[in-house]
């Protein structure tokens, strides 16, 4: 295996934590269609089950970078893979709402740490020429995880029929969650084959081992060059005081901390994880039906994979800044398009529609016949009053399929446009930027703090999203996300620097001053 292939190989292994994050996020969108009614969850409880991993992840992100400075990137990643496996088993065996969200909190600790540690590790084994591509492998793994999850959910849903004795509405969601154990164990085993980070070895005075790793990764000539650059950087930091959290706010770091926070907040506040985590539910809102909603999830994740490859191809050619600006503008347009599409929808039930529904309580909807609703909130509230929350939650997709009059193609274009633009911009580029902006000494702590804020925003968006849909309605919810993306676009025009083609040590001299 030549040096280039070896570097790609170990980067891909380390980035598999992203696959497990994507898999978990994609799986839960199908799980809640069954687990919600099973435990009779309200909107806030559903939001908490979905957002619990992101809530836990924000604390893991805050501390994992610093812990990896103390114990090593590799050791922390192995521990993370173990936690993934434990979370998958406990989620599948959950006997209560409380047990389910505790199991998902364990998974959140794992993926929160993995999302911080992978870009740190990959940036520290890369060269300036290939760093963007290699760090982007994390985002590629995330979207592969989404694709695998939506595909898995599609097949579980397809074979969960009334004739099936193996899969039922009561156990299908357990299989959806439990299957995550397979990639988790695979990740755990493969991590034993990656070397320790050479820059971490230098920080811990293991100079000989660090040099060996650099030569193994880059070859003799490039290894010696990287070795010299790291030595100079470490030497410059040698006489500085011990690192404290408040050091991140010193004048020399204030600008790059601000850039990281703006990009970190914008990545999540535009609603990407709400769309991924609730994809099946969102597509059901368009009235295309539950089966079509599951298959639309596969289409959504396929678009993610395709446009992440676009990002990997362009990020070291076009640069980080143009991708961020083009992508954020596209995100704003796509979300506003979704808001417009949902705003045009009407809802009406006929006797014929009600007779098509296959659940026994459907006749309770007869008082709603021929009423026309221009608001999805008013329509869904009357459905809940007529059926009760549990029956409504279990059958909302089927009801909306027969009652909704909407331009579903327009919504689909908006959602897929959003996913595509995110996949070549904010998704991968944020992690690349974070791995590049900060000096070696501050990197673990700075990325941890920004990732904490990123995950906090993510968990809040996921938590309130079901409430937003039921209280504000589909149209206003997407309109709010679109306006936020538009504001973020103007912030980034002013703030984001270009970092492509420069070594980590060169960027440190240029940006931290």
Buried (B, 14 or more C-beta within 10 A) or exposed (E): EEBEEBBBBBBBBBBBBBBBBBBBBBBBBBBBBBBBBBBEBBBEBBBBBBBBBBBBBBBBBBBBBBBBBEEBBBBBBBBBBBBBBBBBBBBBEBEEBEEBBBBBBBBBBBBBBBBBBBBBBBBBBBBBEBBBBBBBBBBBBBBBBBBBBBBBBBEBBEEBEEEEEEBEEEBBBBBBBBBBBEBBBBBBEBBEEBBBBBBBBBBBEBBEBBBBBBBBBBBEEBBBBBBEBBBEBBEBBEEEEEBEEEBBEEEEBEBBBEBBBBBBBBBBBBBBBBBBBBBBBBBBBBBBBBBBBBBBBBBBBBBBBBBBBBBBEBBBEBBBBBBBBBBBBBBBBBBBBBBBBBBEBBBBBEEEBBEEBEEEBBEBBEEBEEEEBEBBBEBBBBBBEBBEBBBBBBBBBBBBBBBBEBBBEBBBBBBBBBBBBBBBBBBBBBBBBBBBBBBBBBBBBBBBBBBBBBBBBBBBBBBBBBBBBBEBBBBBBBBBBBBBBBEBBEBBEEBBBEBBEBBBBEBBEEBBE
